[in-house]
């Protein structure tokens, strides 16, 4: 940069000495001046890659939420109990993807004062969150609402499925704990990457809340295998979840290294519907 600055100084010295527009020296000045400007522009402009789902802004806070009992290694945290619903693994991703988009229950919009982006926010903003009575617990009340205009998520987005509702209900019945587990505890098998047992459940829990239904965010619908395969083979699916900042799932925790390796293995194998 110093060299460019010095060059500009030299050029203007020539310009001050010779200001006749018809002279060769003056024309040389004009050519040299714009050449330097072009050089500066090229040297200061960085290459920008199109982000995955470019229509969607990166989350403002890219710090992963706390994960009690979890972890990305194979010997950290606790192993997952199939009979336990974990807030960090099961409930929070569901709430973030289904309920915290712009205009709803995120930190910025805080619709009706309810924020569903962290354990602390859920506990402090949802009235009677520990109650198993749907008439008292605001969370259960709105997801069980039959009126499309009053339920959560609101129309035209799809209502929560029976399985999703039961997951939230079970978490409440188990004490609304801020718990988490490590699904890779004991080892990471990067060859275990079938669509049915791994990829489909992953996409459903982490992505389909925003990217499915009649009005998917960013006009990207991941509601079917065919749609997921397109995004997998064009590189955008893995690119979006593997970034260190601005990653998907938007507003949630970044996928752990083992999950990323398994997803990459599935994609490298041609994203089979196995």
C-alpha positions in Angstrom: 0.0 0.0 0.0 2.9 2.4 0.7 4.3 1.7 -2.8 0.9 2.7 -4.3 0.8 5.8 -2.2 4.3 6.8 -3.3 3.4 6.2 -6.9 0.4 8.5 -6.6 2.7 11.2 -5.1 5.1 10.9 -8.0 2.3 11.1 -10.6 0.9 14.3 -9.0 4.4 15.8 -9.0 4.4 15.3 -12.8 0.9 16.7 -13.1 1.8 19.8 -11.2 4.8 20.3 -13.5 3.0 19.7 -16.7 -0.8 20.6 -17.0 -1.0 21.0 -20.8 -3.9 18.6 -21.9 -2.3 18.3 -25.3 1.1 17.2 -24.1 2.2 13.5 -24.1 3.2 13.9 -20.4 -0.3 15.0 -19.5 -1.9 12.0 -21.3 0.6 9.7 -19.6 -0.5 11.2 -16.2 -4.1 10.4 -17.0 -3.3 6.8 -18.0 -1.1 6.2 -15.0 -3.5 7.7 -12.5 -6.4 5.4 -13.6 -4.0 2.4 -13.7 -3.1 3.1 -10.0 -6.8 3.4 -9.1 -7.5 0.1 -10.7 -4.6 -1.6 -8.9 -5.9 -0.3 -5.5 -9.4 -1.5 -6.2 -8.2 -5.0 -7.2 -5.9 -5.2 -4.2 -8.5 -4.2 -1.6 -11.4 -6.2 -2.9 -11.7 -9.6 -1.4 -13.4 -12.6 -3.0 -16.9 -13.2 -1.7 -18.5 -16.6 -2.0 -22.3 -16.9 -2.2 -23.5 -18.1 1.2 -25.9 -21.0 1.5 -29.5 -19.7 1.3 -28.2 -16.3 0.4 -31.6 -14.8 1.0 -31.3 -15.4 4.7 -29.1 -13.2 6.9 -26.6 -14.8 9.1 -27.6 -14.9 12.8 -26.5 -11.9 14.8 -25.2 -14.2 17.6 -23.1 -17.0 16.2 -22.0 -18.3 19.6 -23.4 -21.8 20.2 -25.7 -22.0 23.2 -24.6 -23.9 26.3 -24.9 -27.7 26.0 -25.1 -29.2 29.5 -24.1 -32.9 29.3 -23.2 -32.6 25.6 -20.1 -32.1 23.7 -18.6 -32.9 20.3 -16.0 -35.5 21.3 -16.5 -39.2 21.9 -15.6 -39.1 25.6 -17.1 -35.9 26.8 -20.5 -35.3 28.3 -23.0 -38.0 28.9 -24.5 -40.7 26.6 -28.1 -40.1 25.4 -30.9 -42.0 27.1 -33.6 -42.9 24.6 -36.2 -42.5 27.3 -35.2 -38.9 28.0 -36.0 -35.7 26.1 -33.1 -33.3 26.2 -33.7 -29.6 25.9 -30.5 -28.8 24.1 -30.7 -31.8 21.7 -34.4 -32.0 21.1 -36.5 -29.1 22.3 -34.4 -26.1 21.6 -33.7 -27.0 17.9 -37.4 -27.5 17.4 -38.3 -24.1 19.1 -35.6 -22.3 17.2 -36.6 -23.7 13.8 -40.4 -23.5 14.2 -40.9 -20.4 16.4 -38.0 -17.9 16.4 -37.9 -16.6 12.8 -38.2 -12.9 12.2 -41.4 -11.4 13.5 -42.0 -14.2 16.0 -40.3 -15.3 19.2 -36.7 -14.3 18.8 -34.6 -11.7 20.8 -35.5 -8.9 18.3 -39.2 -9.5 17.7 -40.2 -11.0 21.0 -43.8 -11.4 19.9 -46.1 -11.0 23.0 -43.0 -10.9 25.2 -42.1 -14.5 24.5 -38.6 -15.5 23.5 -37.7 -19.1 22.6 -34.0 -18.9 21.7 -32.5 -20.3 24.9 -33.3 -22.2 28.0 -33.1 -19.0 30.1 -35.5 -17.2 27.8 -38.0 -20.0 27.7 -38.1 -20.3 31.4 -38.4 -16.5 32.0 -40.9 -15.6 29.3 -43.3 -18.5 29.0 -46.0 -18.4 31.6 -46.3 -21.5 33.7 -43.8 -23.4 31.5 -43.6 -26.1 34.2 -47.3 -26.8 34.2 -48.6 -29.9 32.4 -52.0 -28.3 32.1 -52.5 -27.0 28.6 -54.9 -24.3 29.9 -52.1 -22.8 32.1 -48.9 -23.6 30.2 -48.7 -20.9 27.5 -46.4 -23.1 25.3 -48.7 -26.1 25.3 -51.7 -23.8 24.9 -50.6 -22.2 21.7 -49.2 -25.4 20.0 -52.4 -27.2 20.7 -54.6 -24.4 19.5 -56.9 -25.5 16.6 -57.5 -22.0 15.2 -54.8 -21.6 12.5 -54.6 -17.9 13.3 -53.9 -18.4 17.0 -51.8 -21.5 17.0 -48.0 -21.7 16.9 -46.5 -21.8 14.3 -49.2 -19.6 12.7 -50.7 -20.3 9.3 -49.6 -20.7 6.5 -46.8 -22.6 8.2 -47.6 -26.2 9.1 -48.7 -27.0 12.7 -46.5 -29.0 14.8 -46.8 -32.7 14.3 -48.1 -35.1 17.0 -44.6 -36.3 17.6 -43.2 -32.8 18.0 -46.0 -31.9 20.5 -45.4 -35.1 22.5 -41.6 -34.3 22.6 -42.3 -30.9 24.2 -44.9 -32.4 26.5 -42.5 -35.1 27.7 -39.8 -32.6 28.3 -42.2 -30.6 30.5 -43.4 -33.8 32.3 -39.7 -34.7 33.0 -39.1 -31.4 34.8 -38.3 -28.8 32.1 -34.6 -29.4 32.7 -31.7 -27.6 30.9 -30.2 -30.9 29.9 -28.2 -32.2 27.0 -26.4 -35.4 25.9 -23.6 -36.4 23.5 -25.0 -38.5 20.7 -21.5 -39.5 19.7 -20.5 -40.6 23.2 -18.3 -43.8 23.0 -17.2 -43.3 19.4 -17.9 -41.7 16.1 -18.7 -44.0 13.2 -18.4 -41.8 10.1 -19.6 -44.7 7.9 -23.0 -44.7 9.6 -24.8 -42.2 7.3 -27.9 -43.7 5.8 -30.7 -41.4 4.7 -33.4 -43.1 6.7 -31.6 -43.5 10.1 -29.3 -40.4 10.1 -29.8 -37.7 7.4 -33.6 -37.5 7.3 -33.9 -37.2 11.2 -31.2 -34.6 11.2 -32.8 -32.5 8.5 -36.2 -32.9 10.1 -35.0 -31.7 13.5 -32.5 -29.0 12.5 -33.7 -27.6 9.1 -37.3 -28.4 8.2 -38.8 -26.0 10.7 -37.7 -23.1 8.5 -37.2 -24.9 5.2 -40.4 -26.7 4.5 -44.1 -26.1 4.0 -45.8 -23.6 1.6 -43.6 -20.7 2.5 -40.1 -21.9 3.3 -37.5 -19.4 4.3 -35.2 -18.3 1.5 -37.5 -20.1 -0.9 -35.5 -23.3 0.0 -37.6 -26.3 0.7 -36.0 -29.3 2.4 -39.3 -31.1 2.9 -38.5 -34.1 0.6 -35.5 -36.4 -0.1 -35.3 -35.1 -3.7 -35.0 -31.5 -2.5 -32.4 -32.3 0.1 -30.4 -34.3 -2.5 -30.2 -31.2 -4.8 -28.8 -29.0 -2.0 -26.4 -31.8 -0.9 -24.9 -32.4 -4.3 -24.5 -28.8 -5.3 -22.4 -28.2 -2.1 -24.7 -25.8 -0.4 -26.0 -28.1 2.3 -22.6 -29.0 3.8 -21.3 -25.5 3.2 -24.1 -24.0 5.2 -23.7 -26.2 8.3 -19.9 -26.4 8.4 -19.1 -22.7 8.5 -17.5 -21.5 11.8 -19.8 -18.4 11.8 -23.1 -17.6 10.2 -23.8 -21.3 10.1 -27.1 -23.2 9.8 -29.2 -24.1 11.7 -29.9 -20.4 12.1 -29.8 -19.3 15.7 -29.0 -22.8 17.0 -25.8 -24.6 17.9 -23.3 -25.6 15.2 -23.4 -29.3 14.4 -20.7 -31.2 16.1 -17.7 -32.6 14.2 -18.9 -36.2 14.2 -22.2 -35.2 12.7 -20.5 -33.1 10.1 -18.2 -36.0 9.1 -21.1 -38.4 8.8 -23.1 -35.9 6.7 -20.1 -35.3 4.5 -19.6 -39.0 4.0 -23.3 -39.4 2.9 -22.9 -36.5 0.4 -19.6 -37.9 -0.9 -21.3 -41.2 -1.5 -23.8 -39.5 -3.8 -26.5 -38.7 -1.2 -28.2 -42.1 -1.6 -31.7 -42.7 -0.4 -30.7 -45.7 1.7 
